Every structure is written in C-alpha cells, then in structure tokens.
Amino acid sequence: MSVLDEITELARERAKQLAPSDARCERANFADALRGRDRLSIVAEFKRASPSLGDIADRDVASQVRHYRDLGASAISVLTEPSRFRGS
C-alpha cells in the first residue's frame, strides 16, 4: 500500500465518524481563483508537518493564510490530515 493509499484509507475511516452537518458556508471557487488572471497564479500551502520532513510549522493557521493572501496568493491549500500533516 502506498503512502497516498494509506492516507486515503485513514481519511475514509475518519469521515465515517463525522456527524452530518447542515452548516453551509460561502467559499470561493478554487478553479475560479486561478483562472483569468493577468499574472501568475500561486497556490500557497499551509501544513504543520510532512511525511518526509516531519514537523515544519507551529504557527497560527489563520494569521499565516492571511499573510499568504497579503503576499498575493491566488488560492490557499490547508492540509487537514492529522496523522501525517498534523492538521485538523
């Protein structure tokens, strides 16, 4: 089993434990954020750890993604996988 297969299987198991939610929020469309720009589109990524590097960042996610936005990121990816990326 590859690392990606293992992460996917663990995510499926965690998803089974989640209660359905009626909460909905407005979100920007990821693809739209990258299309139709007159400049290079950058996707910034926030993760606290990685399988290859171990612990990376212990920063507040909200302030970090605001910083990415202020620097011009077109979109932001936040890894929420807990066992390998320390996300939530």
Distance bins in CASP14 RR format, pairs under 12 A and 6 or more apart:
PFRMAT RR
TARGET T0000
AUTHOR 0000-0000-0000
RMODE 2
METHOD distances of the structure
MODEL  1
1 7 0 0 0 0 0 1 0 0 0 0 0
1 8 0 0 0 0 1 0 0 0 0 0 0
1 9 1 0 0 1 0 0 0 0 0 0 0
1 10 0 0 0 0 0 1 0 0 0 0 0
2 8 0 0 0 0 1 0 0 0 0 0 0
2 9 0 0 0 0 0 1 0 0 0 0 0
2 51 0 0 0 0 0 1 0 0 0 0 0
3 9 0 0 0 0 0 1 0 0 0 0 0
3 10 0 0 0 0 0 1 0 0 0 0 0
3 50 0 0 0 0 0 1 0 0 0 0 0
3 51 1 0 0 1 0 0 0 0 0 0 0
3 52 0 0 0 0 1 0 0 0 0 0 0
3 81 0 0 0 0 0 1 0 0 0 0 0
3 83 0 0 0 0 0 1 0 0 0 0 0
3 84 1 0 0 1 0 0 0 0 0 0 0
3 85 0 0 0 0 0 1 0 0 0 0 0
4 10 0 0 0 0 0 1 0 0 0 0 0
4 11 0 0 0 0 0 1 0 0 0 0 0
4 51 0 0 0 0 0 1 0 0 0 0 0
4 81 0 0 0 0 0 1 0 0 0 0 0
4 84 0 0 0 0 0 1 0 0 0 0 0
5 11 0 0 0 0 0 1 0 0 0 0 0
5 12 0 0 0 0 0 1 0 0 0 0 0
6 12 0 0 0 0 0 1 0 0 0 0 0
6 13 0 0 0 0 0 1 0 0 0 0 0
6 51 0 0 0 0 1 0 0 0 0 0 0
6 81 0 0 0 0 0 1 0 0 0 0 0
6 83 0 0 0 0 1 0 0 0 0 0 0
6 84 0 0 0 0 1 0 0 0 0 0 0
7 13 0 0 0 0 0 1 0 0 0 0 0
7 14 0 0 0 0 0 1 0 0 0 0 0
7 50 0 0 0 0 0 1 0 0 0 0 0
7 51 0 0 0 0 1 0 0 0 0 0 0
7 79 0 0 0 0 0 1 0 0 0 0 0
7 80 0 0 0 0 0 1 0 0 0 0 0
7 81 1 0 1 0 0 0 0 0 0 0 0
7 82 0 0 0 0 0 1 0 0 0 0 0
7 83 1 0 0 1 0 0 0 0 0 0 0
7 84 1 0 0 1 0 0 0 0 0 0 0
7 85 0 0 0 0 1 0 0 0 0 0 0
7 87 0 0 0 0 0 1 0 0 0 0 0
8 14 0 0 0 0 0 1 0 0 0 0 0
8 15 0 0 0 0 0 1 0 0 0 0 0
8 81 0 0 0 0 1 0 0 0 0 0 0
8 84 0 0 0 0 0 1 0 0 0 0 0
9 15 0 0 0 0 0 1 0 0 0 0 0
9 16 0 0 0 0 0 1 0 0 0 0 0
9 81 0 0 0 0 0 1 0 0 0 0 0
9 83 0 0 0 0 0 1 0 0 0 0 0
10 16 0 0 0 0 0 1 0 0 0 0 0
10 17 0 0 0 0 0 1 0 0 0 0 0
10 81 1 0 0 1 0 0 0 0 0 0 0
10 82 0 0 0 0 1 0 0 0 0 0 0
10 83 1 0 0 1 0 0 0 0 0 0 0
10 84 0 0 0 0 1 0 0 0 0 0 0
10 85 0 0 0 0 0 1 0 0 0 0 0
11 17 0 0 0 0 0 1 0 0 0 0 0
11 18 0 0 0 0 0 1 0 0 0 0 0
11 79 0 0 0 0 0 1 0 0 0 0 0
11 80 0 0 0 0 1 0 0 0 0 0 0
11 81 1 0 0 1 0 0 0 0 0 0 0
11 82 0 0 0 0 1 0 0 0 0 0 0
11 83 0 0 0 0 1 0 0 0 0 0 0
11 84 0 0 0 0 0 1 0 0 0 0 0
11 85 0 0 0 0 0 1 0 0 0 0 0
11 87 0 0 0 0 0 1 0 0 0 0 0
12 18 0 0 0 0 0 1 0 0 0 0 0
12 81 0 0 0 0 0 1 0 0 0 0 0
13 81 0 0 0 0 0 1 0 0 0 0 0
13 82 0 0 0 0 0 1 0 0 0 0 0
13 83 0 0 0 0 0 1 0 0 0 0 0
14 80 0 0 0 0 1 0 0 0 0 0 0
14 81 0 0 0 0 1 0 0 0 0 0 0
14 82 1 0 0 1 0 0 0 0 0 0 0
14 83 0 0 0 0 1 0 0 0 0 0 0
14 87 0 0 0 0 0 1 0 0 0 0 0
14 88 0 0 0 0 0 1 0 0 0 0 0
15 80 0 0 0 0 0 1 0 0 0 0 0
15 81 0 0 0 0 0 1 0 0 0 0 0
18 80 0 0 0 0 0 1 0 0 0 0 0
27 33 0 0 0 0 0 1 0 0 0 0 0
27 75 0 0 0 0 0 1 0 0 0 0 0
27 76 0 0 0 0 0 1 0 0 0 0 0
28 34 0 0 0 0 0 1 0 0 0 0 0
28 35 0 0 0 0 0 1 0 0 0 0 0
28 69 0 0 0 0 0 1 0 0 0 0 0
28 73 0 0 0 0 0 1 0 0 0 0 0
28 74 0 0 0 0 1 0 0 0 0 0 0
28 75 1 0 0 1 0 0 0 0 0 0 0
28 76 0 0 0 0 1 0 0 0 0 0 0
29 35 0 0 0 0 1 0 0 0 0 0 0
29 74 0 0 0 0 0 1 0 0 0 0 0
29 75 0 0 0 0 1 0 0 0 0 0 0
30 41 0 0 0 0 0 1 0 0 0 0 0
30 43 0 0 0 0 1 0 0 0 0 0 0
30 73 0 0 0 0 0 1 0 0 0 0 0
30 74 0 0 0 0 1 0 0 0 0 0 0
30 75 1 0 1 0 0 0 0 0 0 0 0
30 76 0 0 0 0 1 0 0 0 0 0 0
30 77 0 0 0 0 1 0 0 0 0 0 0
30 78 0 0 0 0 0 1 0 0 0 0 0
31 41 0 0 0 0 0 1 0 0 0 0 0
31 43 0 0 0 0 0 1 0 0 0 0 0
31 74 0 0 0 0 0 1 0 0 0 0 0
31 75 0 0 0 0 1 0 0 0 0 0 0
32 41 0 0 0 0 0 1 0 0 0 0 0
32 74 0 0 0 0 1 0 0 0 0 0 0
32 75 0 0 0 0 1 0 0 0 0 0 0
33 41 1 0 0 1 0 0 0 0 0 0 0
33 42 0 0 0 0 0 1 0 0 0 0 0
33 43 0 0 0 0 1 0 0 0 0 0 0
33 44 0 0 0 0 0 1 0 0 0 0 0
33 69 0 0 0 0 0 1 0 0 0 0 0
33 72 0 0 0 0 0 1 0 0 0 0 0
33 73 0 0 0 0 1 0 0 0 0 0 0
33 74 1 0 1 0 0 0 0 0 0 0 0
33 75 1 0 1 0 0 0 0 0 0 0 0
33 76 0 0 0 0 1 0 0 0 0 0 0
33 77 0 0 0 0 0 1 0 0 0 0 0
34 40 0 0 0 0 1 0 0 0 0 0 0
34 41 1 0 1 0 0 0 0 0 0 0 0
34 42 0 0 0 0 1 0 0 0 0 0 0
34 43 1 0 0 1 0 0 0 0 0 0 0
34 73 0 0 0 0 0 1 0 0 0 0 0
34 74 1 0 1 0 0 0 0 0 0 0 0
34 75 1 0 0 1 0 0 0 0 0 0 0
34 76 0 0 0 0 0 1 0 0 0 0 0
34 77 0 0 0 0 0 1 0 0 0 0 0
35 41 1 0 0 1 0 0 0 0 0 0 0
35 74 0 0 0 0 1 0 0 0 0 0 0
35 75 0 0 0 0 0 1 0 0 0 0 0
36 74 0 0 0 0 1 0 0 0 0 0 0
37 72 0 0 0 0 0 1 0 0 0 0 0
37 73 0 0 0 0 0 1 0 0 0 0 0
37 74 1 0 0 1 0 0 0 0 0 0 0
37 75 0 0 0 0 0 1 0 0 0 0 0
38 74 0 0 0 0 0 1 0 0 0 0 0
39 72 0 0 0 0 1 0 0 0 0 0 0
39 73 0 0 0 0 0 1 0 0 0 0 0
39 74 0 0 0 0 1 0 0 0 0 0 0
40 72 0 0 0 0 0 1 0 0 0 0 0
40 73 0 0 0 0 0 1 0 0 0 0 0
40 74 0 0 0 0 1 0 0 0 0 0 0
41 72 0 0 0 0 1 0 0 0 0 0 0
41 73 0 0 0 0 1 0 0 0 0 0 0
41 74 1 0 1 0 0 0 0 0 0 0 0
41 75 1 0 0 1 0 0 0 0 0 0 0
41 76 0 0 0 0 0 1 0 0 0 0 0
42 68 0 0 0 0 1 0 0 0 0 0 0
42 69 0 0 0 0 0 1 0 0 0 0 0
42 71 0 0 0 0 1 0 0 0 0 0 0
42 72 1 0 0 1 0 0 0 0 0 0 0
42 73 1 0 1 0 0 0 0 0 0 0 0
42 74 1 0 1 0 0 0 0 0 0 0 0
42 75 1 0 0 1 0 0 0 0 0 0 0
42 76 0 0 0 0 1 0 0 0 0 0 0
42 77 0 0 0 0 0 1 0 0 0 0 0
43 65 0 0 0 0 0 1 0 0 0 0 0
43 68 0 0 0 0 1 0 0 0 0 0 0
43 72 0 0 0 0 0 1 0 0 0 0 0
43 73 1 0 0 1 0 0 0 0 0 0 0
43 74 1 0 0 1 0 0 0 0 0 0 0
43 75 1 0 1 0 0 0 0 0 0 0 0
43 76 1 0 0 1 0 0 0 0 0 0 0
43 77 1 0 1 0 0 0 0 0 0 0 0
43 78 0 0 0 0 0 1 0 0 0 0 0
44 61 0 0 0 0 0 1 0 0 0 0 0
44 64 0 0 0 0 1 0 0 0 0 0 0
44 65 1 0 0 1 0 0 0 0 0 0 0
44 66 0 0 0 0 0 1 0 0 0 0 0
44 67 0 0 0 0 1 0 0 0 0 0 0
44 68 1 1 0 0 0 0 0 0 0 0 0
44 69 0 0 0 0 1 0 0 0 0 0 0
44 70 0 0 0 0 0 1 0 0 0 0 0
44 71 1 0 0 1 0 0 0 0 0 0 0
44 72 0 0 0 0 1 0 0 0 0 0 0
44 73 1 1 0 0 0 0 0 0 0 0 0
44 74 0 0 0 0 1 0 0 0 0 0 0
44 75 1 0 0 1 0 0 0 0 0 0 0
44 76 1 0 1 0 0 0 0 0 0 0 0
44 77 1 0 0 1 0 0 0 0 0 0 0
44 78 0 0 0 0 1 0 0 0 0 0 0
44 79 0 0 0 0 0 1 0 0 0 0 0
45 56 0 0 0 0 0 1 0 0 0 0 0
45 57 0 0 0 0 0 1 0 0 0 0 0
45 61 0 0 0 0 0 1 0 0 0 0 0
45 64 0 0 0 0 0 1 0 0 0 0 0
45 65 0 0 0 0 1 0 0 0 0 0 0
45 68 0 0 0 0 1 0 0 0 0 0 0
45 73 0 0 0 0 1 0 0 0 0 0 0
45 75 0 0 0 0 1 0 0 0 0 0 0
45 76 1 0 0 1 0 0 0 0 0 0 0
45 77 1 0 1 0 0 0 0 0 0 0 0
45 78 1 0 0 1 0 0 0 0 0 0 0
45 79 1 0 0 1 0 0 0 0 0 0 0
45 80 0 0 0 0 0 1 0 0 0 0 0
45 85 0 0 0 0 0 1 0 0 0 0 0
46 56 0 0 0 0 1 0 0 0 0 0 0
46 57 1 0 0 1 0 0 0 0 0 0 0
46 58 0 0 0 0 0 1 0 0 0 0 0
46 59 0 0 0 0 1 0 0 0 0 0 0
46 60 0 0 0 0 0 1 0 0 0 0 0
46 61 1 0 1 0 0 0 0 0 0 0 0
46 62 0 0 0 0 1 0 0 0 0 0 0
46 63 0 0 0 0 0 1 0 0 0 0 0
46 64 1 0 1 0 0 0 0 0 0 0 0
46 65 1 0 1 0 0 0 0 0 0 0 0
46 66 0 0 0 0 0 1 0 0 0 0 0
46 67 0 0 0 0 1 0 0 0 0 0 0
46 68 1 0 0 1 0 0 0 0 0 0 0
46 69 0 0 0 0 0 1 0 0 0 0 0
46 73 0 0 0 0 0 1 0 0 0 0 0
46 75 0 0 0 0 0 1 0 0 0 0 0
46 76 1 0 0 1 0 0 0 0 0 0 0
46 77 1 0 0 1 0 0 0 0 0 0 0
46 78 1 0 1 0 0 0 0 0 0 0 0
46 79 1 0 0 1 0 0 0 0 0 0 0
46 80 0 0 0 0 1 0 0 0 0 0 0
46 85 0 0 0 0 1 0 0 0 0 0 0
46 86 0 0 0 0 0 1 0 0 0 0 0
46 87 0 0 0 0 1 0 0 0 0 0 0
46 88 0 0 0 0 0 1 0 0 0 0 0
47 53 0 0 0 0 1 0 0 0 0 0 0
47 54 0 0 0 0 0 1 0 0 0 0 0
47 55 0 0 0 0 0 1 0 0 0 0 0
47 56 1 0 0 1 0 0 0 0 0 0 0
47 57 1 0 0 1 0 0 0 0 0 0 0
47 58 0 0 0 0 0 1 0 0 0 0 0
47 59 0 0 0 0 0 1 0 0 0 0 0
47 61 0 0 0 0 1 0 0 0 0 0 0
47 64 0 0 0 0 0 1 0 0 0 0 0
47 65 0 0 0 0 0 1 0 0 0 0 0
47 76 0 0 0 0 0 1 0 0 0 0 0
47 77 0 0 0 0 1 0 0 0 0 0 0
47 78 1 0 0 1 0 0 0 0 0 0 0
47 79 1 0 1 0 0 0 0 0 0 0 0
47 80 0 0 0 0 1 0 0 0 0 0 0
47 81 0 0 0 0 1 0 0 0 0 0 0
47 82 0 0 0 0 0 1 0 0 0 0 0
47 84 0 0 0 0 1 0 0 0 0 0 0
47 85 1 0 1 0 0 0 0 0 0 0 0
47 86 1 0 0 1 0 0 0 0 0 0 0
47 87 1 0 0 1 0 0 0 0 0 0 0
47 88 0 0 0 0 0 1 0 0 0 0 0
48 54 0 0 0 0 1 0 0 0 0 0 0
48 55 1 0 0 1 0 0 0 0 0 0 0
48 56 1 0 0 1 0 0 0 0 0 0 0
48 57 1 0 1 0 0 0 0 0 0 0 0
48 58 1 0 0 1 0 0 0 0 0 0 0
48 59 0 0 0 0 1 0 0 0 0 0 0
48 60 0 0 0 0 0 1 0 0 0 0 0
48 61 0 0 0 0 1 0 0 0 0 0 0
48 64 0 0 0 0 0 1 0 0 0 0 0
48 78 0 0 0 0 1 0 0 0 0 0 0
48 79 1 0 0 1 0 0 0 0 0 0 0
48 80 0 0 0 0 0 1 0 0 0 0 0
48 81 0 0 0 0 0 1 0 0 0 0 0
48 82 0 0 0 0 1 0 0 0 0 0 0
48 83 0 0 0 0 0 1 0 0 0 0 0
48 84 0 0 0 0 0 1 0 0 0 0 0
48 85 1 0 0 1 0 0 0 0 0 0 0
48 86 1 1 0 0 0 0 0 0 0 0 0
48 87 1 0 1 0 0 0 0 0 0 0 0
48 88 0 0 0 0 1 0 0 0 0 0 0
49 55 1 0 1 0 0 0 0 0 0 0 0
49 56 1 0 1 0 0 0 0 0 0 0 0
49 57 0 0 0 0 1 0 0 0 0 0 0
49 58 0 0 0 0 1 0 0 0 0 0 0
49 79 0 0 0 0 1 0 0 0 0 0 0
49 81 0 0 0 0 1 0 0 0 0 0 0
49 82 0 0 0 0 1 0 0 0 0 0 0
49 83 0 0 0 0 1 0 0 0 0 0 0
49 84 1 0 0 1 0 0 0 0 0 0 0
49 85 1 0 1 0 0 0 0 0 0 0 0
49 86 1 0 1 0 0 0 0 0 0 0 0
49 87 0 0 0 0 1 0 0 0 0 0 0
49 88 0 0 0 0 0 1 0 0 0 0 0
50 56 1 0 0 1 0 0 0 0 0 0 0
50 57 0 0 0 0 0 1 0 0 0 0 0
50 79 0 0 0 0 1 0 0 0 0 0 0
50 81 0 0 0 0 0 1 0 0 0 0 0
50 83 0 0 0 0 0 1 0 0 0 0 0
50 84 1 0 0 1 0 0 0 0 0 0 0
50 85 1 0 0 1 0 0 0 0 0 0 0
50 86 0 0 0 0 1 0 0 0 0 0 0
50 87 0 0 0 0 0 1 0 0 0 0 0
51 79 0 0 0 0 0 1 0 0 0 0 0
51 81 0 0 0 0 1 0 0 0 0 0 0
51 83 0 0 0 0 1 0 0 0 0 0 0
51 84 1 0 1 0 0 0 0 0 0 0 0
51 85 1 0 0 1 0 0 0 0 0 0 0
51 86 0 0 0 0 0 1 0 0 0 0 0
52 84 0 0 0 0 1 0 0 0 0 0 0
52 85 0 0 0 0 0 1 0 0 0 0 0
53 84 0 0 0 0 0 1 0 0 0 0 0
53 85 0 0 0 0 0 1 0 0 0 0 0
53 86 0 0 0 0 0 1 0 0 0 0 0
54 83 0 0 0 0 0 1 0 0 0 0 0
54 84 0 0 0 0 1 0 0 0 0 0 0
54 85 0 0 0 0 1 0 0 0 0 0 0
54 86 0 0 0 0 1 0 0 0 0 0 0
55 84 0 0 0 0 0 1 0 0 0 0 0
55 85 0 0 0 0 0 1 0 0 0 0 0
55 86 1 0 0 1 0 0 0 0 0 0 0
55 87 0 0 0 0 0 1 0 0 0 0 0
56 64 0 0 0 0 0 1 0 0 0 0 0
56 79 0 0 0 0 0 1 0 0 0 0 0
56 84 0 0 0 0 0 1 0 0 0 0 0
56 85 0 0 0 0 1 0 0 0 0 0 0
56 86 0 0 0 0 1 0 0 0 0 0 0
56 87 0 0 0 0 0 1 0 0 0 0 0
57 63 0 0 0 0 0 1 0 0 0 0 0
57 64 1 0 0 1 0 0 0 0 0 0 0
57 65 0 0 0 0 0 1 0 0 0 0 0
57 67 0 0 0 0 0 1 0 0 0 0 0
57 78 0 0 0 0 0 1 0 0 0 0 0
57 79 0 0 0 0 0 1 0 0 0 0 0
57 85 0 0 0 0 0 1 0 0 0 0 0
57 86 0 0 0 0 1 0 0 0 0 0 0
57 87 0 0 0 0 0 1 0 0 0 0 0
58 64 0 0 0 0 0 1 0 0 0 0 0
58 86 0 0 0 0 1 0 0 0 0 0 0
58 87 0 0 0 0 0 1 0 0 0 0 0
59 65 0 0 0 0 1 0 0 0 0 0 0
59 66 0 0 0 0 0 1 0 0 0 0 0
59 67 0 0 0 0 1 0 0 0 0 0 0
59 68 0 0 0 0 0 1 0 0 0 0 0
59 78 0 0 0 0 0 1 0 0 0 0 0
59 86 0 0 0 0 0 1 0 0 0 0 0
60 66 0 0 0 0 1 0 0 0 0 0 0
60 67 0 0 0 0 0 1 0 0 0 0 0
61 67 0 0 0 0 0 1 0 0 0 0 0
61 68 0 0 0 0 0 1 0 0 0 0 0
61 76 0 0 0 0 1 0 0 0 0 0 0
61 77 0 0 0 0 0 1 0 0 0 0 0
61 78 1 0 0 1 0 0 0 0 0 0 0
61 79 0 0 0 0 0 1 0 0 0 0 0
61 80 0 0 0 0 1 0 0 0 0 0 0
61 85 0 0 0 0 0 1 0 0 0 0 0
61 86 0 0 0 0 0 1 0 0 0 0 0
61 87 0 0 0 0 1 0 0 0 0 0 0
61 88 0 0 0 0 1 0 0 0 0 0 0
62 68 0 0 0 0 0 1 0 0 0 0 0
62 69 0 0 0 0 0 1 0 0 0 0 0
62 76 0 0 0 0 0 1 0 0 0 0 0
62 78 0 0 0 0 1 0 0 0 0 0 0
63 69 0 0 0 0 0 1 0 0 0 0 0
63 70 0 0 0 0 0 1 0 0 0 0 0
64 70 0 0 0 0 0 1 0 0 0 0 0
64 71 0 0 0 0 0 1 0 0 0 0 0
64 73 0 0 0 0 0 1 0 0 0 0 0
64 76 0 0 0 0 1 0 0 0 0 0 0
64 78 0 0 0 0 1 0 0 0 0 0 0
65 71 0 0 0 0 0 1 0 0 0 0 0
65 72 0 0 0 0 0 1 0 0 0 0 0
65 73 0 0 0 0 1 0 0 0 0 0 0
65 75 0 0 0 0 0 1 0 0 0 0 0
65 76 1 0 1 0 0 0 0 0 0 0 0
65 77 0 0 0 0 1 0 0 0 0 0 0
65 78 1 0 0 1 0 0 0 0 0 0 0
65 79 0 0 0 0 0 1 0 0 0 0 0
66 72 0 0 0 0 0 1 0 0 0 0 0
66 73 0 0 0 0 0 1 0 0 0 0 0
66 76 0 0 0 0 1 0 0 0 0 0 0
67 73 0 0 0 0 1 0 0 0 0 0 0
67 76 0 0 0 0 0 1 0 0 0 0 0
68 74 0 0 0 0 1 0 0 0 0 0 0
68 75 0 0 0 0 1 0 0 0 0 0 0
68 76 1 0 1 0 0 0 0 0 0 0 0
68 77 0 0 0 0 1 0 0 0 0 0 0
68 78 0 0 0 0 1 0 0 0 0 0 0
69 75 0 0 0 0 1 0 0 0 0 0 0
69 76 1 0 0 1 0 0 0 0 0 0 0
70 76 0 0 0 0 0 1 0 0 0 0 0
77 85 0 0 0 0 0 1 0 0 0 0 0
78 85 0 0 0 0 1 0 0 0 0 0 0
78 86 0 0 0 0 0 1 0 0 0 0 0
78 87 0 0 0 0 1 0 0 0 0 0 0
78 88 0 0 0 0 1 0 0 0 0 0 0
79 85 1 0 1 0 0 0 0 0 0 0 0
79 86 0 0 0 0 1 0 0 0 0 0 0
79 87 1 0 0 1 0 0 0 0 0 0 0
79 88 0 0 0 0 0 1 0 0 0 0 0
80 86 0 0 0 0 1 0 0 0 0 0 0
80 87 1 0 1 0 0 0 0 0 0 0 0
80 88 1 0 0 1 0 0 0 0 0 0 0
81 87 1 0 0 1 0 0 0 0 0 0 0
81 88 0 0 0 0 1 0 0 0 0 0 0
82 88 1 0 1 0 0 0 0 0 0 0 0
END
